Structure formats: C-alpha cells, structure tokens
Amino acid sequence: MNKKLVLVLTITILTVITFFVIAYTLLRNYNRSYDRSYHKFITSHKAMYCYDTSLGPPNPVLYVSDKKYLDSLKKYYREIEHGNPSPTFNFPIYMIPTKEKVYVLSYNKDSTIAKVAFDTSFRTVDGSNGGYVYAHLLHSQKPKYDRLKK
C-alpha cells in the first residue's frame, strides 16, 4: 500500500476522532452550565408544597402539563371543594407527591391556576419539569401527618 495514502488516512482518522472528543467536551460543559443556570432560575422563585386536604389527610395533587386541560383541572378541583369526593376528569393523570417541593413561576389571570416547576429530584412520568396546578392547593409548609396512637 502506498505510504502517502496510509499517512493521509491516519491523519484523517485522528482529525475526526479529535473533532468528536472536542465536540463532546464542549456539549457536556454547555449542558452542565445550562442545568446550573436553569436550576438557579427555578430556585429563585417561591418554594411551596402542593397537597390536598379536602378529604382528610394530605393527598397528592393532580397537575397538567398542557394548557388545553386547564379548564378541566379547575372544574375537577372546584367540584371537590363543593363536596363531590369523586368528580369526573378530562385530562391525563399526573400527580405531584405530597412532600415534593415546587417553585411557583406564575399565576393565571384569576389566580386559580399556578404554573410551577418541579424540584430537580422529582422525575415526572410525562418527562416535563413543570406543569399547572390548582392554586388553592399550594401551601408554604410540608404536610403534617397525624399518626395513630396505640
């Protein structure tokens, strides 16, 4: 085989490998930087807890990640507030655990729905990092559970 051809192929392969190593390093560092800045942005908002005590002990709260379900979410929780323990719903079911911290990003015009971001430790089923919750279910304290006395 021609020595010049082997040299050109070797240089080409080394160049390609070097390019991918540099690109991987830059992307990894960019992602870390983005994650840090996003986390800083999220945690700069008010931290709260989201749970429902209308049926007794603290219960997980349903949230939606798509704005098209906001009216259904609001209707669902208003029916619970008016005494219906099992209203129908018309949205995908996603729950926030009672002890999970959320960060309130904004409220809608009538302050019944809050846009929240989840703490980074919470992994959602739908892959989102936030959603919309019924604002009356936001609390500044973690839920307290009454334990049965023996």
VEXMARTI-466463 format. One record per residue (C-alpha): residue in three letters; x, y, z. Coordinates in Angstrom, 3 decimals. Layout:
# VEXMARTI-466463
<r residu="Ala" xx="X" yy="Y" zz="Z"/>
...
//
This chain:
# VEXMARTI-466463
<r residu="Met" xx="0.000" yy="0.000" zz="0.000"/>
<r residu="Asn" xx="1.155" yy="3.487" zz="-0.731"/>
<r residu="Lys" xx="2.821" yy="5.162" zz="2.266"/>
<r residu="Lys" xx="1.277" yy="8.516" zz="1.374"/>
<r residu="Leu" xx="-2.217" yy="7.013" zz="1.376"/>
<r residu="Val" xx="-1.665" yy="5.398" zz="4.785"/>
<r residu="Leu" xx="-0.394" yy="8.720" zz="6.172"/>
<r residu="Val" xx="-3.402" yy="10.631" zz="4.788"/>
<r residu="Leu" xx="-5.853" yy="8.056" zz="6.187"/>
<r residu="Thr" xx="-4.156" yy="8.135" zz="9.608"/>
<r residu="Ile" xx="-4.248" yy="11.927" zz="9.754"/>
<r residu="Thr" xx="-7.900" yy="11.947" zz="8.650"/>
<r residu="Ile" xx="-8.927" yy="9.399" zz="11.275"/>
<r residu="Leu" xx="-7.050" yy="11.248" zz="14.026"/>
<r residu="Thr" xx="-8.645" yy="14.543" zz="12.949"/>
<r residu="Val" xx="-12.135" yy="13.046" zz="13.062"/>
<r residu="Ile" xx="-11.519" yy="11.494" zz="16.498"/>
<r residu="Thr" xx="-10.130" yy="14.789" zz="17.812"/>
<r residu="Phe" xx="-13.152" yy="16.656" zz="16.460"/>
<r residu="Phe" xx="-15.599" yy="14.316" zz="18.207"/>
<r residu="Val" xx="-13.711" yy="14.473" zz="21.511"/>
<r residu="Ile" xx="-13.700" yy="18.289" zz="21.434"/>
<r residu="Ala" xx="-17.376" yy="18.445" zz="20.401"/>
<r residu="Tyr" xx="-18.387" yy="16.013" zz="23.172"/>
<r residu="Thr" xx="-16.464" yy="18.013" zz="25.790"/>
<r residu="Leu" xx="-17.998" yy="21.309" zz="24.670"/>
<r residu="Leu" xx="-21.544" yy="19.912" zz="24.665"/>
<r residu="Arg" xx="-21.101" yy="18.302" zz="28.077"/>
<r residu="Asn" xx="-19.829" yy="21.566" zz="29.560"/>
<r residu="Tyr" xx="-22.663" yy="23.519" zz="27.892"/>
<r residu="Asn" xx="-25.269" yy="21.142" zz="29.339"/>
<r residu="Arg" xx="-23.793" yy="21.446" zz="32.831"/>
<r residu="Ser" xx="-23.788" yy="25.221" zz="32.552"/>
<r residu="Tyr" xx="-27.372" yy="25.245" zz="31.271"/>
<r residu="Asp" xx="-28.501" yy="22.920" zz="34.071"/>
<r residu="Arg" xx="-26.897" yy="25.174" zz="36.686"/>
<r residu="Ser" xx="-28.442" yy="28.347" zz="35.276"/>
<r residu="Tyr" xx="-31.860" yy="26.695" zz="34.891"/>
<r residu="His" xx="-31.725" yy="25.399" zz="38.465"/>
<r residu="Lys" xx="-30.736" yy="28.865" zz="39.686"/>
<r residu="Phe" xx="-33.650" yy="30.408" zz="37.751"/>
<r residu="Ile" xx="-36.156" yy="27.897" zz="39.132"/>
<r residu="Thr" xx="-34.997" yy="28.104" zz="42.746"/>
<r residu="Ser" xx="-35.141" yy="31.915" zz="42.659"/>
<r residu="His" xx="-38.959" yy="31.597" zz="42.733"/>
<r residu="Lys" xx="-41.110" yy="30.966" zz="45.808"/>
<r residu="Ala" xx="-40.872" yy="27.374" zz="47.042"/>
<r residu="Met" xx="-44.127" yy="25.755" zz="48.130"/>
<r residu="Tyr" xx="-45.730" yy="22.344" zz="48.629"/>
<r residu="Cys" xx="-48.750" yy="21.064" zz="46.787"/>
<r residu="Tyr" xx="-51.233" yy="18.787" zz="48.550"/>
<r residu="Asp" xx="-54.980" yy="18.416" zz="49.016"/>
<r residu="Thr" xx="-56.523" yy="18.105" zz="52.488"/>
<r residu="Ser" xx="-60.191" yy="18.390" zz="51.471"/>
<r residu="Leu" xx="-60.772" yy="14.672" zz="52.078"/>
<r residu="Gly" xx="-58.838" yy="14.439" zz="55.341"/>
<r residu="Pro" xx="-55.141" yy="13.570" zz="55.310"/>
<r residu="Pro" xx="-52.815" yy="15.218" zz="52.780"/>
<r residu="Asn" xx="-53.249" yy="13.717" zz="49.326"/>
<r residu="Pro" xx="-51.145" yy="14.097" zz="46.170"/>
<r residu="Val" xx="-52.279" yy="16.776" zz="43.749"/>
<r residu="Leu" xx="-53.091" yy="16.247" zz="40.100"/>
<r residu="Tyr" xx="-51.361" yy="18.519" zz="37.625"/>
<r residu="Val" xx="-51.474" yy="19.048" zz="33.877"/>
<r residu="Ser" xx="-48.552" yy="19.896" zz="31.639"/>
<r residu="Asp" xx="-50.668" yy="21.103" zz="28.705"/>
<r residu="Lys" xx="-52.632" yy="24.380" zz="28.820"/>
<r residu="Lys" xx="-55.562" yy="22.862" zz="26.945"/>
<r residu="Tyr" xx="-56.528" yy="20.957" zz="30.133"/>
<r residu="Leu" xx="-56.565" yy="23.978" zz="32.488"/>
<r residu="Asp" xx="-60.355" yy="24.357" zz="32.467"/>
<r residu="Ser" xx="-60.833" yy="20.652" zz="33.183"/>
<r residu="Leu" xx="-58.356" yy="20.783" zz="36.070"/>
<r residu="Lys" xx="-60.085" yy="23.827" zz="37.548"/>
<r residu="Lys" xx="-63.532" yy="22.186" zz="37.188"/>
<r residu="Tyr" xx="-62.280" yy="18.975" zz="38.820"/>
<r residu="Tyr" xx="-60.976" yy="20.721" zz="41.940"/>
<r residu="Arg" xx="-63.967" yy="23.057" zz="42.216"/>
<r residu="Glu" xx="-66.232" yy="20.013" zz="42.320"/>
<r residu="Ile" xx="-64.113" yy="18.574" zz="45.141"/>
<r residu="Glu" xx="-64.369" yy="21.891" zz="47.010"/>
<r residu="His" xx="-68.152" yy="21.715" zz="46.663"/>
<r residu="Gly" xx="-68.288" yy="18.282" zz="48.307"/>
<r residu="Asn" xx="-68.054" yy="15.821" zz="45.429"/>
<r residu="Pro" xx="-65.426" yy="13.278" zz="46.599"/>
<r residu="Ser" xx="-65.048" yy="11.647" zz="43.166"/>
<r residu="Pro" xx="-65.652" yy="14.076" zz="40.303"/>
<r residu="Thr" xx="-65.006" yy="13.116" zz="36.704"/>
<r residu="Phe" xx="-61.981" yy="14.481" zz="34.944"/>
<r residu="Asn" xx="-60.992" yy="15.054" zz="31.349"/>
<r residu="Phe" xx="-57.212" yy="15.271" zz="31.443"/>
<r residu="Pro" xx="-54.206" yy="12.952" zz="31.721"/>
<r residu="Ile" xx="-53.491" yy="11.952" zz="35.315"/>
<r residu="Tyr" xx="-50.139" yy="13.111" zz="36.639"/>
<r residu="Met" xx="-49.526" yy="13.519" zz="40.371"/>
<r residu="Ile" xx="-47.134" yy="15.535" zz="42.494"/>
<r residu="Pro" xx="-46.108" yy="13.719" zz="45.688"/>
<r residu="Thr" xx="-47.228" yy="15.493" zz="48.851"/>
<r residu="Lys" xx="-43.717" yy="16.131" zz="50.152"/>
<r residu="Glu" xx="-42.309" yy="17.350" zz="46.827"/>
<r residu="Lys" xx="-41.220" yy="20.968" zz="46.681"/>
<r residu="Val" xx="-42.497" yy="23.045" zz="43.754"/>
<r residu="Tyr" xx="-41.480" yy="26.525" zz="42.635"/>
<r residu="Val" xx="-44.295" yy="28.900" zz="41.680"/>
<r residu="Leu" xx="-43.418" yy="30.625" zz="38.407"/>
<r residu="Ser" xx="-46.693" yy="32.486" zz="37.764"/>
<r residu="Tyr" xx="-50.450" yy="32.567" zz="38.245"/>
<r residu="Asn" xx="-53.234" yy="32.871" zz="35.661"/>
<r residu="Lys" xx="-55.463" yy="35.970" zz="35.474"/>
<r residu="Asp" xx="-57.913" yy="34.902" zz="38.199"/>
<r residu="Ser" xx="-55.188" yy="33.276" zz="40.366"/>
<r residu="Thr" xx="-56.848" yy="29.847" zz="40.379"/>
<r residu="Ile" xx="-54.112" yy="28.114" zz="38.401"/>
<r residu="Ala" xx="-50.392" yy="28.325" zz="39.137"/>
<r residu="Lys" xx="-47.579" yy="27.433" zz="36.779"/>
<r residu="Val" xx="-44.986" yy="25.507" zz="38.786"/>
<r residu="Ala" xx="-41.592" yy="23.969" zz="38.196"/>
<r residu="Phe" xx="-40.602" yy="20.818" zz="39.992"/>
<r residu="Asp" xx="-37.563" yy="20.327" zz="42.117"/>
<r residu="Thr" xx="-34.814" yy="18.603" zz="40.154"/>
<r residu="Ser" xx="-35.077" yy="15.458" zz="42.304"/>
<r residu="Phe" xx="-38.643" yy="14.794" zz="41.092"/>
<r residu="Arg" xx="-38.831" yy="12.768" zz="37.878"/>
<r residu="Thr" xx="-42.148" yy="13.068" zz="36.084"/>
<r residu="Val" xx="-43.900" yy="10.381" zz="34.108"/>
<r residu="Asp" xx="-44.580" yy="12.696" zz="31.189"/>
<r residu="Gly" xx="-40.997" yy="13.972" zz="31.025"/>
<r residu="Ser" xx="-41.878" yy="17.538" zz="31.929"/>
<r residu="Asn" xx="-40.098" yy="19.647" zz="34.508"/>
<r residu="Gly" xx="-43.212" yy="21.576" zz="35.458"/>
<r residu="Gly" xx="-46.889" yy="21.989" zz="34.957"/>
<r residu="Tyr" xx="-50.059" yy="23.677" zz="36.106"/>
<r residu="Val" xx="-51.753" yy="23.087" zz="39.457"/>
<r residu="Tyr" xx="-54.893" yy="24.327" zz="41.161"/>
<r residu="Ala" xx="-53.505" yy="27.272" zz="43.155"/>
<r residu="His" xx="-55.717" yy="26.715" zz="46.224"/>
<r residu="Leu" xx="-53.696" yy="23.556" zz="46.892"/>
<r residu="Leu" xx="-50.362" yy="25.359" zz="47.330"/>
<r residu="His" xx="-49.036" yy="25.513" zz="50.898"/>
<r residu="Ser" xx="-45.960" yy="27.088" zz="52.414"/>
<r residu="Gln" xx="-45.437" yy="24.182" zz="54.852"/>
<r residu="Lys" xx="-44.787" yy="20.500" zz="54.273"/>
<r residu="Pro" xx="-47.826" yy="18.364" zz="55.047"/>
<r residu="Lys" xx="-48.157" yy="17.052" zz="58.581"/>
<r residu="Tyr" xx="-49.449" yy="13.567" zz="59.071"/>
<r residu="Asp" xx="-51.301" yy="12.625" zz="62.257"/>
<r residu="Arg" xx="-50.129" yy="9.234" zz="63.362"/>
<r residu="Leu" xx="-52.461" yy="6.881" zz="65.085"/>
<r residu="Lys" xx="-51.733" yy="6.478" zz="68.783"/>
<r residu="Lys" xx="-51.691" yy="2.953" zz="70.120"/>
//
